[in-house]
């Protein structure tokens, strides 16, 4: 199991991506958070509001999740990364497996 971390420009884009991935059964759930991101872009340090998604999914679905999210994403280079799970509850892991079957 993995959590997929995706940053988006706003809540509308985050919900669009999360809904799409849920419809395709590529993720079991998505948490959506407002965040402040600081990064270097075009030679300048940028400080901007963004929205982060944390999606629960199967490890083997990551490549497809990344491709589906990229198609809907507005960023030229979106952050879409997989984070492995350690020590998760077996019942929760089974729920994720069932929801992404």
C-alpha positions as CSV (number, residue, x, y, z in Angstrom):
1,X,0.0,0.0,0.0
2,X,1.0,3.6,-0.6
3,X,-0.1,7.1,-0.1
4,X,0.1,9.3,-3.2
5,X,1.0,12.9,-2.4
6,X,-0.2,15.4,-5.0
7,X,-0.1,19.2,-4.8
8,X,-2.7,21.2,-6.8
9,X,-3.3,24.9,-7.6
10,X,-6.7,25.0,-5.7
11,X,-9.5,23.0,-4.1
12,X,-11.4,22.7,-7.4
13,X,-8.4,21.0,-9.1
14,X,-7.8,18.7,-6.1
15,X,-11.4,17.6,-6.0
16,X,-11.5,17.0,-9.7
17,X,-8.4,14.8,-9.5
18,X,-9.6,13.0,-6.4
19,X,-13.1,12.3,-7.9
20,X,-11.6,11.0,-11.1
21,X,-9.2,8.6,-9.3
22,X,-12.1,7.4,-7.0
23,X,-14.3,6.8,-10.0
24,X,-11.6,4.7,-11.7
25,X,-11.2,2.8,-8.4
26,X,-7.5,3.7,-8.4
27,X,-7.6,5.1,-4.9
28,X,-9.7,4.3,-1.8
29,X,-9.9,7.8,-0.4
30,X,-8.3,11.2,-0.6
31,X,-7.5,13.7,2.1
32,X,-7.5,17.4,0.9
33,X,-5.5,20.1,2.8
34,X,-4.8,23.7,2.2
35,X,-1.0,24.2,2.4
36,X,1.6,27.0,1.9
37,X,4.3,25.9,-0.5
38,X,7.7,27.5,-1.0
39,X,9.8,26.5,-3.9
40,X,12.2,27.8,-6.5
41,X,10.7,28.4,-10.0
42,X,12.2,30.3,-12.9
43,X,15.1,31.4,-10.8
44,X,12.9,32.9,-8.0
45,X,11.7,31.7,-4.6
46,X,7.9,31.5,-4.7
47,X,5.6,31.4,-1.7
48,X,2.1,30.4,-2.7
49,X,-1.0,28.7,-1.4
50,X,-1.7,25.3,-2.8
51,X,-3.9,22.3,-1.9
52,X,-2.4,18.9,-1.1
53,X,-4.0,15.5,-1.8
54,X,-3.0,12.4,0.1
55,X,-4.5,9.4,-1.6
56,X,-4.6,5.8,-0.3
57,X,-3.9,3.3,-3.0
58,X,-2.2,0.0,-4.0
59,X,1.5,0.3,-4.9
60,X,1.0,-1.4,-8.3
61,X,-1.5,1.3,-9.3
62,X,1.0,4.2,-8.9
63,X,2.0,4.5,-12.6
64,X,-1.7,4.7,-13.7
65,X,-2.5,7.1,-10.9
66,X,0.3,9.4,-11.9
67,X,-0.8,9.3,-15.6
68,X,-4.4,9.9,-14.8
69,X,-3.6,12.8,-12.4
70,X,-1.2,14.4,-15.0
71,X,-3.9,14.5,-17.6
72,X,-6.1,16.6,-15.3
73,X,-3.4,18.7,-13.7
74,X,-2.7,22.3,-14.6
75,X,1.0,22.4,-13.6
76,X,3.8,22.0,-16.1
77,X,5.7,19.7,-13.6
78,X,3.2,18.5,-11.0
79,X,4.3,16.9,-7.7
80,X,2.9,13.3,-7.7
81,X,4.9,11.0,-5.5
82,X,4.3,7.7,-3.8
83,X,5.0,7.3,0.0
84,X,5.2,3.7,1.3
85,X,3.3,2.5,4.3
86,X,4.8,1.1,7.4
87,X,2.9,-0.4,10.3
88,X,-0.6,0.1,9.0
89,X,-3.6,-1.6,10.5
90,X,-4.6,-4.8,8.7
91,X,-8.2,-3.9,8.6
92,X,-7.5,-0.5,7.1
93,X,-5.2,-2.1,4.5
94,X,-7.9,-4.6,3.6
95,X,-10.4,-1.8,3.2
96,X,-8.1,0.0,0.7
97,X,-7.6,-3.3,-1.2
98,X,-11.4,-3.8,-1.4
99,X,-12.1,-0.3,-2.5
100,X,-9.5,-0.4,-5.3
101,X,-10.4,-3.9,-6.6
